C-alpha cells in the first residue's frame, strides 16, 4: 500500500487510519490471547491504551512523511526548472517536446536586447532581476500547456501548442510590446528592457531542433533590423535550416 501525505488533511487521515488499525489489532489480539471473559473486561482500557500509544506516533510519522513529500516535490521541481527564473531547463524542454506528436506548434526563440551592456552598467543582481521578470512575462502570456524554457544566458525558447506560425508571430509581437512597456524596479533605478523574437513553425512529425534553428535565424534578422521586434522565419531571407546532425557541405 502506498501512502501519499502531502497536506495537513493527509496527515490527519494517515493518523486516523493507523490508529484504527492499531485499535482493531489490539481488540483481535486480546480475544486471541486472553480468555473471552477477561478479554471483555479489559476491552475498554486496552483500546484506550492502543489509541493513546498509536495516535501520537502515527501523527509524528505522518508529519515526517509530509516533510519528505514536500522535499521530493522541491527536488523534482529543481531538476526540471531553472533555479533563477523558474521556467523549464533545456533538458526538461526536450523531455516535454518529445511528448508532442501529431500537433502543429509555433516555436519562438527570444532574448533580451543588449543584455551584456545592461549587466555591465547595472550589475549582475539587476541582470538577474531582469531575467526573472522577463521569464515571468513570457510565462504569464502563455498557456499552461505551452513550453517556456531557458536555454542559457538571456535566451529563451517557447513552444505554443496547436498554433500556426502566424499566430505565433502575433503572440511574439504581443510579448515584445509587453516587455517594452514593463519597467524593472531595482533599488533607486527604474529600468527598461526590450527583447527580440524569432518565430518558426513546427509541423507534425517535424524536427524540433530544425524549428528552433529557423526561429533563431529569424531572431538574428530581428537583431540586425534594429531589435525590439518579432520576425517570422523566411527561407528566402534566412536560408534553409540545416538538419541537426548533418554537416554542411
N, C-alpha and C positions, 0 to 999 in steps of 0.2 A: 504494500500500500504506500502511495506517495503523498506526503503532506506538503502543501504549499501555504506557507504562513507569510503573508505579505503585509497585512494590515492589523490594527488593533482588534478588529472584529474576528480576524482569523485566529489571533492568539486566544481569545475567549472561547471560540469554538473548539480549538485544539484542547484547551484546558478542560472544557466540559466533556469532550469525548474521552480523554484519558481518565478523568475522574469516574465517568460512567463505567468504563472497562474495569477500573480498579474496584469499584463497588460491586459489580456483578461477579468479578473473580473472587472477591472476598466472601460473598454470600455462597457461591458454589463450593469453594474450598471448605468453608465452615461445615456445610452439610455432608461433604465427603469425608472429612477427618473426624468430626465430632458426632456423638450420638444425637439423634433428632431432637430430644428434649433439651439438651444442653445447647445445641445449635440455635434453637428457637429463643432460649433465654438470653443468649449473647448476641443475637442478631443486630439489635439496635446499637449497642455500644461498639460492636465490631464494625458496623457500617459507618458510624460516625468517625471512628479511628481511621478507616480506609480513606474516607474523604479528606480528613484533616491532613493526612500524610500525602495523598496523591495530588490534590488540587494545587498546593503551592509549588510542588516540584514541577508539575505539568505547566503551570503558568511561567515559571522561570525558564524551562526548556523552550516553551513557545516564544518567549521574548528573544532568546538566543537564536532560534530559527528565523525569526523575523529579521534580526540584525544580519544574519548570514545571507538571507534572501536579498536584502537591500544592497549589501556589499556586492553580491553577484550581479545584480542589475546595474550597479555603477561600473563594475568592471566590464560587463558586456557593452554598455554604452561607450566607455572609454576605448574599447577595442575597435568599435565601428565609427566613432565620431572624432573629429578634430578637437583637440583639447582647448584651443584658443577660441574657435568660432562656433563649435557645436554642430557643424554640418558634417556630412559623411567624409571619411577619408578616401583616398584614391582606391585602396584595396576594397573598402566597403562599397564604393561606387561600382566597381567591376563585378562584385558578387551580386549586387542588386540588378545590374544591367544584364547579367547572364540569365536572369529570370524572365526577361522581356521576350516574348515570342508572338509573332503574328500581329504586331501593332505598329502603326506609323507614329513616329515621335519627332519632335523638333529638338535639336541639340544646340545649346548656346554655350559659347566659351566667352568669358569676360574677365577683365582685370581692371584694377584701379589705375587711372591715368597718372603718370609722373609720380608713382609711389615712392621710388627711391629718393627723389627730391623732397617729398613730404617727410620721409623718415629723417633725412639729413637736416632738415630745417627745424622740425618739432620734436624729434627724438623717437625712439622705438616704442615708448609707452603710448605716445599719441598714435603711432602707427598701429599698435595692437588694438587700440580703441577703434580706429578707423576700420580695421579688418573685421572686428566683432560687429560693428554697426552695419557694415556693407553686407556681411553674411546674413544678418538679421533681416535686412531689407529684401534680400534675394528670397529667403525662406518665407517671409510674410506674404510675398506676392506670388508664391507657387502653391499648388495644392498638395495635400498630404501624400498623394501617390507619385508626385513628381520627385525627381532626384536632384539634390543640390550637394555638391561635393567640392572640397578644396583640394586642388591638385598640387599646390605648392606656392609659397610666397603669397602674392596677391592674385593668383589665377584661380578661377572657379569654373566648374563645368555644371551645366544644368540640363536635365532631360525633361521635357514637357511631354507627358504621356498623351497619346491619342491626338497630337496636334500636327497639322501640316506646317510646312516651312513658313508660309505667310502668317499664320497665327503665331508661330514662334518669333517672327520678326516684330509683330505687334507687341508681344509680351516684352521683348528685349527693349523696344523703344520706350515702353512704359517704365521699365526698370531704370533706364538711363535718365529719364525725367525725374524719377523718384530720388535717385542718388544725387542728381544736380540740385534738387530742392531741399535736401535734408542736411542741415548743418550738424557738425560734430562739436560737442562742447567738451573741451579739455582744459581744465584749470581756468585761467582767465581768457583763454582763446575760444573764439567761435570760428571753426574751420569749415572749409567746403571742399568737397571732392567731386570729381567726375569719373565716369567709367566708360569704357568702350566694349562693344559686344559684337561677336560674330555668330551667325546663325546658319545651320545646315539641316537638311532633312535626313532622318534615319528611316528607311523603308523596311517593311517586314523582311526578315532574313538578311538585312544589311549588316555591315561590319561597323561596330560602334567606334573603333579606333579611326576608321576612314572618315566617319561623320565628324568626329572630334577634330581631325586634321583639316577637314574642309571648313569647319567653323573657325578654327584657329587662323586659317588663311584669310577668311573674311574679317576677322578681328585685326589682323595685321594691316589689311587695307584700310580699316576704320581708323587705326592709329595714324597712318600716313595721310589720311584725308582730313585730319585735324582733331581727332579724338572726340570724346563726348558724343558718341553716336552708335547706332546699330546698323550693321550691313549684312545682307544675305549673300551666302556663297554664290559666286558666279564663275563657272568654269572658264569662260572667256577672259575674265579679268584675273582670276586667282589661280588658274591652272587646275588640271585634274589631280585629285588626291592619289598618292602612291599607296597601294595596299600595304598594310603593315606586314613586315617580314619579307617584302620584295625589294631587292636592291635596284636603285635607279641605274639605268644603262647610260 
